[in-house]
Amino acid sequence: MLTVALPKGRIAEETLDIFETIFGESFRFESRKLILQVGGFRFLLVRNQDVPTYVLHQAADIGVVGLDVIEEQGLDIVKLLDMGIGKCKVAVGIKEEDELDWSRPQMKVASKMVNITRNYFSEKAMGVEVVKLYGSIELAPLVGLADAIVDIVETGTTMRENGLKVAETIMESSAHLIANKQSFLAKKGEIMELYTELEKVVRGA
């Protein structure tokens, strides 16, 4: 049996749709349940940011999670396949009337993605003070809490509606299939069989 960690929401739904396409069975969680067992799979519904942790500690053999989460956490897991779902960007947002000034000695940036933010600004040789926020990040530049934000952007509408604009894209993200290193060795046959089927659907073969 393979245990699969999925992030609550759209990525879980789209992943389960792919499983239905492959196996011709219904893969649906009952209302508030967090575990679903179908065939040779057990699915766990967890918070997006927790998927790599479940996989790292082998509470799940494999998982599906955004590349942004994988990069932010930098955990020792196996990255297997770009699932082509949950596409978004990680971008720097600033006030509509501002410009990014790379000649400044330092910037204050609000984000929940502390590592991605620090790495990006250090590549630009700019000092950065990261203010960690968990939500309503767009507020930060508007009330003087930060000069800029680093956040997930799908269409850019939320930024625009709050008087911000995308100044630079840091990375493109989409959901990836990941595996625990020990599970990948111990259950390689099962995991690679699933990988092959998933890849066919993802690539539209």
BADO-946029 format. One line per 4 residues: their letters; for each residue x, y, z of N, C-alpha, C. Coordinates in steps of 0.1 Angstrom, whole numbers. Example, Ala and Ser with C-alpha at 12.3 -4.5 7.8 and 13.67 -1.06 7.14 Angstrom:
# BADO-946029
as> 132,-57,78,123,-45,78,132,-33,78 ~ 128,-22,71,137,-11,71,129,0,79 .
# end
This chain:
# BADO-946029
mltv> 8,-12,0,0,0,0,9,13,0 ~ 5,22,-8,12,35,-9,4,46,-1 ~ 10,53,8,4,64,14,7,77,8 ~ -3,85,4,-1,97,-4,-6,109,4 .
alpk> 3,119,6,-1,131,13,-6,141,2 ~ -18,147,4,-23,157,-5,-26,170,2 ~ -24,181,-4,-28,194,2,-43,197,0 ~ -49,201,11,-64,204,10,-66,214,-1 .
gria> -77,212,-8,-81,222,-18,-80,217,-32 ~ -77,227,-41,-78,224,-56,-68,213,-60 ~ -55,214,-55,-45,204,-59,-49,190,-56 ~ -55,188,-44,-60,175,-40,-71,170,-50 .
eetl> -80,179,-53,-91,175,-62,-86,171,-75 ~ -77,180,-81,-72,177,-94,-63,164,-94 ~ -56,162,-83,-48,149,-83,-57,137,-82 ~ -68,138,-74,-77,127,-74,-84,124,-87 .
dife> -87,135,-94,-92,134,-108,-83,126,-117 ~ -70,128,-115,-60,121,-123,-60,106,-120 ~ -61,103,-106,-61,90,-102,-74,83,-107 ~ -85,90,-108,-97,84,-113,-96,81,-128 .
tifg> -89,89,-135,-86,87,-149,-78,74,-151 ~ -68,73,-143,-59,61,-144,-66,48,-140 ~ -72,48,-128,-77,36,-122,-92,33,-125 ~ -99,43,-130,-113,41,-133,-122,38,-121 .
esfr> -117,43,-109,-125,42,-97,-127,56,-91 ~ -137,56,-82,-139,69,-75,-129,72,-64 ~ -123,83,-64,-114,87,-53,-119,100,-47 ~ -128,98,-37,-134,110,-31,-134,109,-16 .
fesr> -130,120,-9,-130,120,6,-145,122,10 ~ -149,115,20,-162,118,26,-161,131,34 ~ -172,139,35,-173,152,40,-161,157,48 ~ -159,153,61,-149,159,69,-137,149,72 .
klil> -137,138,65,-127,128,68,-113,132,61 ~ -103,128,68,-89,132,64,-81,121,58 ~ -87,109,59,-81,97,53,-90,90,44 ~ -85,86,32,-93,79,22,-85,67,17 .
qvgg> -91,55,18,-84,43,14,-92,37,1 ~ -85,36,-10,-91,30,-22,-80,22,-28 ~ -84,9,-31,-74,0,-38,-61,-1,-29 ~ -50,1,-36,-37,0,-29,-32,14,-24 .
frfl> -41,23,-22,-37,36,-18,-44,41,-6 ~ -36,48,3,-42,55,14,-38,70,12 ~ -49,79,11,-46,93,9,-48,100,23 ~ -39,110,25,-40,118,37,-42,133,33 .
lvrn> -52,139,38,-55,153,35,-49,162,46 ~ -38,170,42,-31,178,52,-30,192,47 ~ -24,201,55,-22,215,51,-11,215,41 ~ -12,224,31,-3,225,20,12,225,25 .
qdvp> 15,233,35,29,234,39,34,222,46 ~ 24,213,51,28,201,58,31,189,50 ~ 28,190,37,30,178,28,44,173,28 ~ 54,182,26,68,177,26,72,171,40 .
tyvl> 66,176,51,70,171,64,65,156,66 ~ 52,154,61,47,140,62,55,131,54 ~ 60,135,42,68,127,33,82,125,39 ~ 88,136,44,101,135,50,102,125,62 .
hqaa> 91,125,70,91,116,82,85,102,79 ~ 82,100,66,77,87,61,63,84,67 ~ 55,94,71,41,92,75,34,90,61 ~ 40,95,51,35,93,37,46,89,29 .
digv> 44,79,19,55,75,10,57,85,-1 ~ 46,91,-6,47,101,-16,38,112,-13 ~ 39,124,-20,30,135,-18,29,143,-31 ~ 20,152,-31,19,162,-42,18,176,-36 .
vgld> 27,184,-40,28,198,-34,35,207,-43 ~ 32,220,-42,37,231,-50,53,232,-49 ~ 59,235,-61,73,236,-61,78,247,-52 ~ 69,258,-50,73,269,-41,75,264,-27 .
viee> 66,254,-22,67,249,-9,80,240,-8 ~ 83,233,-18,95,224,-18,107,233,-17 ~ 108,243,-25,119,252,-25,121,260,-12 ~ 110,264,-7,110,272,6,115,263,17 .
qgld> 111,250,18,114,242,29,128,235,27 ~ 132,232,15,145,226,12,147,213,19 ~ 137,205,21,138,192,28,144,181,19 ~ 150,171,26,157,160,18,147,150,13 .
ivkl> 140,153,2,130,144,-3,134,142,-18 ~ 127,132,-25,129,129,-39,119,137,-47 ~ 123,145,-57,113,152,-65,112,144,-78 ~ 100,139,-81,98,130,-92,92,135,-105 .
ldmg> 81,143,-103,73,146,-116,66,159,-114 ~ 67,168,-124,59,180,-125,45,176,-129 ~ 35,178,-121,21,173,-124,14,183,-133 ~ 19,194,-135,13,204,-144,0,210,-139 .
igkc> -3,209,-126,-15,215,-120,-11,225,-109 ~ -20,233,-105,-17,243,-94,-7,253,-99 ~ -7,257,-111,3,266,-116,2,280,-111 ~ 13,286,-107,13,300,-102,27,305,-102 .
kvav> 29,317,-98,42,323,-98,45,328,-84 ~ 58,328,-80,62,336,-68,68,349,-73 ~ 62,360,-68,66,373,-74,68,383,-63 ~ 76,394,-67,78,405,-59,67,415,-62 .
gike> 60,420,-52,49,430,-54,53,443,-47 ~ 51,454,-54,53,468,-48,41,477,-51 ~ 41,488,-45,30,498,-47,30,502,-62 ~ 18,504,-67,16,508,-82,26,519,-86 .
edel> 27,529,-77,35,541,-81,50,539,-78 ~ 54,528,-72,68,526,-69,76,519,-80 ~ 89,520,-80,98,512,-88,108,504,-79 ~ 112,492,-84,122,485,-76,135,492,-78 .
dwsr> 142,496,-67,154,503,-68,165,493,-62 ~ 173,487,-71,183,477,-66,195,484,-61 ~ 196,497,-62,208,504,-57,207,507,-42 ~ 195,505,-36,193,507,-22,201,497,-14 .
pqmk> 206,501,-2,214,492,6,205,480,12 ~ 192,483,15,184,473,21,169,476,18 ~ 162,465,18,147,466,17,141,458,28 ~ 128,462,31,120,454,41,109,448,33 .
vask> 109,434,34,100,427,25,91,418,34 ~ 78,418,32,68,410,39,65,397,31 ~ 66,386,37,63,373,30,62,362,40 ~ 55,351,36,56,339,44,67,330,39 .
mvni> 72,333,27,83,325,21,97,332,24 ~ 101,330,37,113,337,42,125,332,34 ~ 127,319,32,140,315,25,140,319,11 ~ 129,317,3,129,321,-11,132,336,-12 .
trny> 126,344,-3,128,359,-3,143,362,0 ~ 148,356,10,162,359,14,172,355,3 ~ 170,343,-3,179,339,-14,178,348,-26 ~ 166,352,-29,164,360,-41,171,374,-40 .
fsek> 169,380,-28,175,393,-26,190,393,-24 ~ 195,382,-18,210,380,-17,216,378,-31 ~ 209,371,-40,214,370,-54,215,384,-60 ~ 207,393,-56,207,406,-62,216,415,-54 .
amgv> 224,409,-45,233,417,-36,227,428,-29 ~ 214,426,-24,207,436,-16,204,430,-2 ~ 207,438,8,203,434,22,188,434,23 ~ 182,424,30,168,423,31,164,420,46 .
evvk> 154,427,51,148,423,63,134,417,60 ~ 132,405,64,120,398,60,110,399,72 ~ 99,404,69,88,404,79,79,393,76 ~ 78,383,85,70,371,83,56,373,86 .
lygs> 47,372,75,33,373,77,26,360,71 ~ 15,357,76,8,345,72,-4,347,63 ~ -9,360,62,-20,363,54,-22,378,52 ~ -30,382,43,-33,396,39,-19,403,37 .
iela> -10,397,30,3,402,28,3,415,20 ~ -7,416,11,-8,428,3,-9,441,11 ~ -14,440,23,-15,452,32,-2,458,35 ~ 8,450,37,21,454,43,27,467,36 .
plvg> 28,468,23,33,480,17,24,492,18 ~ 11,489,19,1,500,19,1,507,33 ~ 5,500,43,5,507,57,19,509,62 ~ 29,508,53,43,511,57,50,500,65 .
lada> 44,488,66,51,477,73,63,472,65 ~ 62,473,51,73,468,43,73,476,30 ~ 85,475,23,86,482,10,80,474,-1 ~ 81,461,1,76,452,-10,71,439,-3 .
ivdi> 65,430,-11,60,417,-7,66,406,-16 ~ 67,394,-11,69,383,-20,58,373,-17 ~ 50,370,-28,38,362,-26,35,354,-38 ~ 26,345,-36,21,336,-47,11,345,-56 .
vetg> 13,344,-69,4,352,-78,-1,342,-88 ~ -14,342,-90,-20,334,-101,-24,342,-113 ~ -32,352,-110,-36,362,-121,-31,376,-119 ~ -27,379,-107,-23,392,-103,-34,402,-99 .
ttmr> -46,396,-100,-58,405,-97,-58,410,-82 ~ -55,401,-73,-55,405,-59,-45,416,-56 ~ -33,416,-63,-24,427,-61,-29,439,-67 ~ -34,439,-79,-40,450,-86,-51,457,-78 .
engl> -60,449,-73,-71,454,-66,-67,461,-53 ~ -55,458,-48,-50,464,-36,-39,474,-39 ~ -39,479,-51,-30,490,-54,-15,486,-56 ~ -13,473,-58,1,468,-60,3,463,-75 .
kvae> 15,461,-78,18,455,-91,30,445,-90 ~ 30,436,-99,41,426,-99,54,433,-105 ~ 64,434,-97,77,440,-101,86,430,-108 ~ 87,418,-102,96,408,-108,90,394,-104 .
time> 92,385,-113,89,371,-110,101,363,-105 ~ 100,357,-93,111,350,-88,111,336,-93 ~ 100,329,-94,100,315,-99,86,312,-104 ~ 85,302,-113,72,296,-117,70,284,-109 .
ssah> 58,281,-104,56,270,-96,44,262,-101 ~ 44,249,-99,33,240,-101,34,228,-92 ~ 24,220,-91,24,209,-81,34,198,-86 ~ 42,192,-77,51,182,-80,48,169,-72 .
lian> 51,158,-78,51,145,-71,64,143,-64 ~ 64,141,-51,76,139,-43,75,126,-36 ~ 87,121,-32,87,108,-25,97,108,-13 ~ 94,100,-3,104,98,8,115,89,3 .
kqsf> 127,92,7,139,85,2,139,70,5 ~ 135,67,17,135,53,21,124,45,14 ~ 112,52,13,101,46,6,104,44,-9 ~ 111,53,-14,115,52,-28,124,40,-31 .
lakk> 132,37,-22,140,24,-23,132,12,-20 ~ 124,12,-9,117,0,-4,105,-3,-13 ~ 99,7,-19,87,5,-27,89,10,-42 ~ 101,9,-46,104,15,-59,95,10,-71 .
geim> 92,-3,-71,84,-8,-81,70,-2,-82 ~ 64,-1,-70,50,5,-69,51,20,-73 ~ 61,27,-67,61,41,-70,64,44,-85 ~ 73,37,-91,76,39,-105,65,35,-114 .
elyt> 57,25,-110,46,21,-118,35,33,-118 ~ 33,38,-106,24,49,-105,29,62,-113 ~ 42,64,-111,49,75,-118,46,74,-133 ~ 48,62,-139,46,60,-153,32,63,-157 .
elek> 22,59,-150,8,62,-153,5,76,-151 ~ 10,83,-141,8,97,-139,14,105,-150 ~ 26,101,-154,33,108,-165,25,108,-178 ~ 19,96,-181,11,95,-193,-1,105,-193 .
vvrg> -8,106,-181,-19,115,-181,-14,130,-181 ~ -4,133,-174,1,146,-173,6,151,-187 ~ 13,142,-194,18,146,-207,8,145,-218 ~ -4,140,-214,-15,139,-224,-13,127,-234 .
a> -5,117,-230,-2,106,-239,-14,97,-240 .
# end
